[in-house]
Structures are given as structure tokens and as C-alpha cells.
Amino acid sequence: MSSLIRRLTLLLVAGLTATFVVNATGQDARKPATPQPAPSQKTAGEKPGQSVAPPNGSPGNQESKPSPQSSATPVPRRVFTGRPGELEPEEEDRIDAIIDRFIQHDLGVRPDPKAVQEFQALGVEAIPALVRALNRTAPLAQKCPPAMIAKKLNSLLLRVQDPEVCDFVRREVGAGIRSGPNVAFLDSVRFNAMLRKRQLLSQPPTPTKSLFPAEPEKPTRSPGEKP
């Protein structure tokens, strides 16, 4: 009898243990799996524990940089009138070289189309050099060089704003040349210089703005007028 009771007790204990194990296993199966963090990808040459800098263009790499402001003072533009002595010696030599190359091209000695373009681009600052070149080419038998130089001078005289430049041209053009095949070109330049000076002197002076503008007149009232 006692052996039967012992067997029933063992069977009961075994059944309770199996039930507990089954319930515990079912609860573990119903729990959601916790996601594991993905391992970070390391670039070649990266050391463990080293932080990776954000790429260019990312918000972490954008820094406000002050815009560079030019503090250089602008160089004032030089204004030429055509008077002698306005240019440096190096500038005078450069203009003389352009005119000499143009004369050689015009005479057919050395073709130089670039010299023609540079000659046509000369401004009033080249008037003294052109006067010297005209006097130098006036005794030549060829008419083309002095004719082209005289034409250039006549066109520049229309841009002259200083009567003293006109006097310089009239005084220096043809100085010491009494006769020759190209005297007519010299006379035309002197004549145009005289006309340009008269035109400049006949122009009314440019009105200047007064530093003390006049006050507006106040209206006057008669003694019997009511305010």
C-alpha cells in the first residue's frame, strides 16, 4: 500500500514539473525579439574608437565664412588733354614705336597689320608724338604716311578740349619746313587746329552749382491785406 502511494506521488510531481516547463517555454516564445544594433562600417585606415567626420556639404561641416571685402582703393583714371609732358618716357617710347611700325607698314617696308590697329586706337595723348612723326615724314616723296598721320591728327583735334593743345599743334606742325611735296597736309592740320581753338573759345562756360543757393522770396503783403 505504501509503495502505491509513493508511485502516485512521483507521477503527480512529474506531471506538475512538465506543465511548468511547457508554460515557461510558451511565454518565452511569445516575447518579441529585441533588434540588435547593426555593426558600424569602418573605412580603410580607420582606427577603433575614432569618430568619422561628416562629409562635405553636411550640416555639421557648414561654417559661416565672412565674405571677403576688397579694401583696396580704386585707382583714379588718368585724363589726358594732349599737352606734351603728360606721359612717362616709357609711354612716349611705346607710342613712338607704334607710329614707326605703322610708317614702315604704310611704305611697304615691313607689313604689320597689328601696327595699323594700334595706330588707329591712339588717343589724344599721342598728339605730341604724331606731330613729330608728321614733321619727320613731310619731306618724303611718298604721300601716304604724312597723309594718314595728318588725318589722324585732324580726327584727334575734334576731341581736344584744351585751347593750349591747339596752340601747340599750330606752333609745332611744319616748324622749319617751308616747301615740299606734302606741305598741304601740314597746312590742313594747322588750319583745323585754329578752327578747333575758335570753337572752344566760343563755347559758353559750363554753369557751376552755387555752394550757397538763394533762398526763395517771401510773398509781400499790402498794409491793408488781411492775413
C-alpha positions as CSV (number, residue, x, y, z in Angstrom):
1,M,0.0,0.0,0.0
2,S,2.7,2.4,0.8
3,S,4.6,1.7,-2.4
4,L,1.4,2.5,-4.4
5,I,1.1,5.9,-2.6
6,R,4.8,6.6,-3.3
7,R,4.3,5.9,-7.1
8,L,1.3,8.1,-7.3
9,T,3.2,11.0,-5.6
10,L,6.1,10.7,-8.0
11,L,3.7,10.7,-11.0
12,L,2.0,13.8,-9.7
13,V,5.3,15.6,-9.1
14,A,6.5,14.7,-12.6
15,G,3.2,15.9,-14.2
16,L,3.4,19.3,-12.4
17,T,7.0,19.8,-13.4
18,A,6.2,19.1,-17.1
19,T,3.3,21.5,-17.0
20,F,5.5,24.3,-15.6
21,V,8.2,23.7,-18.2
22,V,5.7,23.9,-21.0
23,N,4.2,27.2,-19.8
24,A,7.6,28.8,-19.4
25,T,8.6,27.8,-22.9
26,G,5.4,29.2,-24.4
27,Q,5.9,32.6,-22.6
28,D,9.5,32.9,-24.0
29,A,8.2,32.2,-27.5
30,R,5.6,34.9,-27.3
31,K,8.1,37.6,-26.2
32,P,9.2,40.0,-29.2
33,A,12.8,39.7,-30.3
34,T,14.9,42.7,-29.4
35,P,16.7,44.1,-32.5
36,Q,20.4,44.1,-32.3
37,P,22.3,47.2,-33.5
38,A,24.0,46.8,-36.8
39,P,27.8,46.9,-36.7
40,S,29.1,50.2,-38.0
41,Q,31.1,50.1,-41.2
42,K,34.6,51.2,-40.9
43,T,36.6,52.6,-43.7
44,A,40.1,51.6,-44.6
45,G,42.6,53.1,-42.3
46,E,40.0,54.0,-39.6
47,K,41.2,53.1,-36.1
48,P,38.8,51.7,-33.4
49,G,37.1,54.4,-31.4
50,Q,37.9,57.1,-34.0
51,S,34.9,59.3,-34.8
52,V,34.1,59.8,-38.5
53,A,33.9,63.4,-39.7
54,P,30.7,64.3,-41.6
55,P,31.1,64.6,-45.4
56,N,31.4,67.9,-47.2
57,G,28.1,69.7,-47.6
58,S,26.5,68.1,-44.5
59,P,25.1,70.4,-41.8
60,G,27.9,69.6,-39.4
61,N,30.6,70.8,-41.8
62,Q,29.0,74.1,-43.0
63,E,30.5,77.1,-41.3
64,S,29.6,80.7,-41.9
65,K,32.6,82.4,-43.5
66,P,32.8,86.2,-43.8
67,S,32.6,87.5,-47.3
68,P,35.9,89.0,-48.4
69,Q,35.6,92.7,-48.8
70,S,38.0,94.5,-51.0
71,S,39.8,97.2,-49.1
72,A,41.9,98.3,-52.0
73,T,41.4,101.9,-53.0
74,P,40.3,102.2,-56.7
75,V,43.0,103.8,-58.9
76,P,41.7,107.0,-60.5
77,R,41.5,107.0,-64.2
78,R,44.1,109.2,-66.0
79,V,42.7,112.0,-68.1
80,F,44.8,113.3,-71.0
81,T,44.5,116.6,-72.7
82,G,47.1,116.2,-75.4
83,R,49.7,118.5,-73.9
84,P,53.3,117.5,-74.1
85,G,54.8,116.1,-70.9
86,E,51.7,114.2,-69.8
87,L,53.2,110.8,-70.4
88,E,56.2,109.0,-68.8
89,P,59.3,108.4,-71.0
90,E,58.4,104.7,-71.3
91,E,54.9,105.6,-72.6
92,E,56.3,108.1,-75.1
93,D,58.7,105.4,-76.4
94,R,55.9,102.9,-76.8
95,I,53.8,105.4,-78.8
96,D,56.8,106.4,-81.0
97,A,57.4,102.6,-81.7
98,I,53.7,102.1,-82.8
99,I,53.9,105.1,-85.2
100,D,57.3,103.9,-86.6
101,R,55.9,100.5,-87.3
102,F,52.8,102.0,-88.9
103,I,55.0,104.1,-91.2
104,Q,57.1,101.1,-92.3
105,H,53.8,99.2,-92.9
106,D,52.4,102.1,-95.0
107,L,55.6,102.4,-97.0
108,G,55.6,98.6,-97.7
109,V,58.9,98.0,-95.9
110,R,57.5,95.7,-93.3
111,P,53.8,94.6,-93.4
112,D,52.4,94.8,-89.9
113,P,48.5,94.8,-89.7
114,K,48.7,94.9,-85.9
115,A,50.5,98.2,-86.2
116,V,47.6,99.6,-88.2
117,Q,45.1,98.6,-85.4
118,E,47.3,100.1,-82.7
119,F,47.8,103.3,-84.7
120,Q,44.0,103.7,-85.1
121,A,43.5,103.2,-81.4
122,L,45.8,106.1,-80.3
123,G,44.1,108.8,-78.3
124,V,44.8,112.5,-77.7
125,E,47.8,111.6,-75.5
126,A,49.6,110.7,-78.8
127,I,49.2,114.2,-80.3
128,P,52.9,115.3,-79.5
129,A,54.2,112.0,-81.0
130,L,52.0,112.4,-84.1
131,V,53.3,116.0,-84.6
132,R,56.9,114.7,-84.5
133,A,56.1,111.9,-86.9
134,L,54.3,114.3,-89.3
135,N,57.3,116.6,-89.4
136,R,59.6,113.7,-90.0
137,T,57.6,112.2,-92.9
138,A,56.7,115.5,-94.6
139,P,59.9,115.7,-96.7
140,L,59.4,112.2,-98.1
141,A,58.4,111.7,-101.7
142,Q,55.6,109.3,-100.7
143,K,52.4,111.0,-99.7
144,C,50.7,108.1,-97.9
145,P,52.4,108.3,-94.5
146,P,52.0,112.1,-94.0
147,A,48.5,111.9,-95.3
148,M,47.5,109.2,-92.8
149,I,49.2,111.0,-89.9
150,A,47.6,114.3,-90.8
151,K,44.2,112.6,-91.0
152,K,44.7,111.0,-87.5
153,L,45.7,114.4,-86.1
154,N,42.7,116.1,-87.6
155,S,40.4,113.5,-86.0
156,L,42.0,113.9,-82.6
157,L,41.7,117.7,-82.7
158,L,37.9,117.2,-82.7
159,R,38.3,115.6,-79.3
160,V,40.6,118.2,-77.8
161,Q,39.1,120.3,-75.0
162,D,42.2,122.5,-74.2
163,P,42.9,125.5,-76.4
164,E,46.6,125.3,-75.4
165,V,46.8,122.0,-77.2
166,C,45.6,123.7,-80.4
167,D,48.2,126.4,-80.0
168,F,50.9,123.7,-79.6
169,V,49.8,121.9,-82.8
170,R,49.7,125.2,-84.8
171,R,53.2,126.1,-83.5
172,E,55.0,122.8,-83.9
173,V,53.4,121.3,-87.1
174,G,55.7,122.1,-90.0
175,A,58.2,124.0,-87.9
176,G,61.2,124.7,-90.2
177,I,59.6,123.2,-93.3
178,R,58.9,125.8,-95.9
179,S,58.3,123.7,-99.0
180,G,58.0,120.1,-100.1
181,P,55.5,117.7,-101.7
182,N,53.5,117.3,-98.5
183,V,53.2,120.9,-97.3
184,A,49.4,120.8,-97.9
185,F,48.9,118.2,-95.2
186,L,50.8,120.4,-92.8
187,D,48.6,123.4,-93.6
188,S,45.4,121.3,-93.2
189,V,46.4,120.3,-89.6
190,R,47.3,123.9,-88.7
191,F,44.0,125.2,-90.1
192,N,41.9,122.6,-88.2
193,A,43.8,123.4,-85.0
194,M,42.9,127.1,-85.4
195,L,39.2,126.2,-86.1
196,R,39.1,124.0,-83.0
197,K,40.5,126.7,-80.8
198,R,37.9,129.2,-82.0
199,Q,35.2,126.6,-81.4
200,L,36.4,126.0,-77.8
201,L,36.7,129.7,-77.0
202,S,33.2,130.4,-78.4
203,Q,31.5,127.8,-76.3
204,P,29.7,129.2,-73.2
205,P,31.3,128.4,-69.9
206,T,29.8,125.4,-68.1
207,P,27.5,126.6,-65.4
208,T,28.6,125.8,-61.9
209,K,26.4,124.9,-59.0
210,S,26.5,127.6,-56.2
211,L,27.5,126.5,-52.8
212,F,25.0,128.9,-51.3
213,P,21.7,128.5,-53.1
214,A,19.4,131.6,-53.0
215,E,16.6,131.5,-50.5
216,P,13.0,131.6,-52.0
217,E,11.5,135.1,-51.9
218,K,8.8,135.6,-49.4
219,P,5.4,136.9,-50.7
220,T,4.9,140.6,-49.8
221,R,1.6,141.8,-48.4
222,S,0.0,145.2,-48.7
223,P,-0.7,147.1,-45.4
224,G,-4.4,146.7,-45.7
225,E,-4.4,143.0,-46.7
226,K,-5.7,140.6,-44.0
227,P,-3.5,137.6,-43.2
